[in-house]
């Protein structure tokens, strides 16, 4: 829900609320929750599975390169510096 929210999701059991939340999730991202402006915006692979981002820009740059990232970011820009997992 929200403009471009989850626009490319192909995975299962995801929740995306807010402008561009989970916007790049095109490669089987599963079981993620993204609430807020650009929360988990760049998560785009199964390596990002199970991540939770709540807040403006929370985990917005996460694009895990190894399996099992499963990060949690709560608050404005929480974990926004995390890029690889």
C-alpha positions, 0 to 999 in steps of 0.5 A: 500500500503506497505509491510504488510499494512492493511494485516488483514483489514476486516472493511470498508473505511480504508486507509493504506499506509506504512510498517505495517500501520493498520496491525492488523486491523482484527476486523472490524476497520472502517473509519481509515486513517494510513499513515507512517511506523507502523501508527495505527499498533495495532488498531484491533477493532471497538473501534479504528474506525475513527482514523487518524495517519499520520507519522512514528509510529503515534498512533502505539500502540493504541489498544482502549478498549472503544468505540469512540477512534477516535484519531488523531496523526500527526507527527513522533511518535505522540500519540505513548504512547496512548495504550487504547484510 
